[in-house]
């Protein structure tokens, strides 16, 4: 019985450490940005999908939730904070839909990882992983564009402002994650 408790406690501690480090990684990825209006280009989508692929949807959702809560309570973790505000005021700005989309994307990437791994490993290829990541990242853009349209008005060129400038870089991130997939899934063995 003590051995079981010890193993459970070690696994829990490792999970907490990964979640904490993941929120730091998300924060760092938010700070390296290319300024666009009204939404900046960052490496956050890469990190969100990476977390889902590497650690699964449970750790991924916990990490993204911690990150979002850190930002909502006022820590300057978001891309344009503190210079454009902090806390709930910043959170409910133009990027809120994208930020909420992180939750669905990390869940989707984690679930797809489980489905891909469940299949016969020798049939996994870069196209399979890329396709599943494309589905996952679409949640970020769909929710982001819906919120952006609601916030700034549907009469504005929503797709041109909130998605088009990011698509080429996004495809590169998805390709990179797909190519690195065999090494990324080995990280899951840490937990």
C-alpha positions, -999 to +999 in steps of 0.1 A: +000+000+000+028+024+008+045+016-025+012+025-043+010+058-024+046+066-032+041+060-069+009+081-070+026+109-051+055+109-075+033+109-105+012+138-090+043+158-083+057+153-118+023+163-132+023+195-111+058+204-122+050+198-159+019+220-156+038+248-138+067+246-163+042+245-192+025+277-180+059+293-180+066+281-215+032+295-226+041+328-211+075+329-228+059+320-261+035+349-257+063+374-252+081+365-284+058+382-309+054+399-342+031+428-337-001+427-358-034+445-352-056+436-335-040+402-326-002+397-324+016+367-339+032+345-312+045+310-307+016+301-284-002+279-308+030+259-312+033+254-275-004+247-269-003+219-296+031+207-283+016+203-247-013+182-261+010+160-281+036+156-255+016+152-223-020+145-234-052+164-229-054+162-191-020+178-185-026+201-215-059+214-202-046+219-167-016+238-181-036+261-203-062+267-175-034+277-151-020+300-177-054+316-184-061+320-146-026+336-141-035+362-168-071+368-155-058+375-120-034+401-133-001+384-139+014+398-171+015+365-190-005+374-221+012+386-253+005+424-250+005+426-212+013+446-192+017+473-219-019+470-231-034+461-197-036+430-175-063+409-158-098+404-169-099+436-189-071+424-211-085+389-212-118+401-226-101+421-254-095+411-290-076+379-281-101+363-258-115+339-284-081+327-293-072+322-257-103+302-250-096+283-282-063+271-266-084+249-243-101+231-272-069+229-292-049+213-265-077+189-257-080+180-294-042+176-298-041+154-268-071+132-279-057+130-314-023+119-299-041+091-281-060+081-312-028+081-333-009+062-308-037+037-305-034+029-342-006+009-356+026+030-351+042+019-383+013+036-403+018+069-386+032+095-409+038+132-410+005+137-429-015+119-403-001+141-375-003+172-396-040+166-404-048+161-367-030+192-357-047+212-384-081+202-369-068+211-334-055+245-344-087+253-362-105+256-329-082+285-319-090+304-351-127+297-352-133+309-316-108+338-322-126+350-353-160+347-338-150+367-307-131+392-328-161+397-351-184+402-321-160+427-305-150+449-334-180+443-357-188+419-385-186+448-410-148+447-406-126+423-426-124+398-397-106+370-416-081+394-430-073+409-396-075+378-374-063+348-395-049+356-429-016+371-416-009+341-395-017+312-418+017+307-435+035+308-401+009+285-387+014+259-414+051+260-407+045+254-370+022+225-378+047+210-401+075+214-375+054+197-348+045+169-372+081+163-381+092+163-345+063+140-334+084+109-329+105+127-303+077+147-288+057+116-278+087+103-258+083+132-234+050+116-222+071+089-206+084+115-181+050+115-164 
